[in-house]
């Protein structure tokens, strides 16, 4: 019996310390506030939705530079991006108007870039004797203030009966100067 009491006295402080540590761990875990969960649903929760919207941008001299119309805009604070349904962008360059439509668009933070996707169609009005120019693709990125655009997927440009197909293109002054890349094919109609 004397050996048992000696064993208890010897390991008593260690047993108490282990119980206190286990209790402290349980208490800390039980009272800890839940950590934020990086849930995809939470990140996709909009902070505002607007319907029938027009965004307008002006040049430094105060002249109208572009308008972006959409039946519905949705802003996601997690990425600070704004998603547009059926966007219609109108650009005004040197007195010419250009329109770009798509199924959807994403406006980057601060509005410096618009990414169009799905049945992207564009048309730049012609000033006689030039005919209007038409653009079609599945993707187009436009920087409205800088008046430039890029598409890294196949594109088709038409002007009257002339048609050009390319794998990608870059445009400055939106369609004023273009660089076509990849497999480029042009269909010219002879003049009479």
PyMOL commands that set and color helices and strands:
alter all, ss='L'
color gray80, all
select helices_A, chain A and resi 2-31+40-43+109-111
alter helices_A, ss='H'
color red, helices_A
select strands_A, chain A and resi 46-58+64-76+81-85+88-93+96-101+104-107+114-124+133-143+148-151+155-159+162-166+168-172+177-181+185-187
alter strands_A, ss='S'
color yellow, strands_A
deselect
rebuild
show_as cartoon
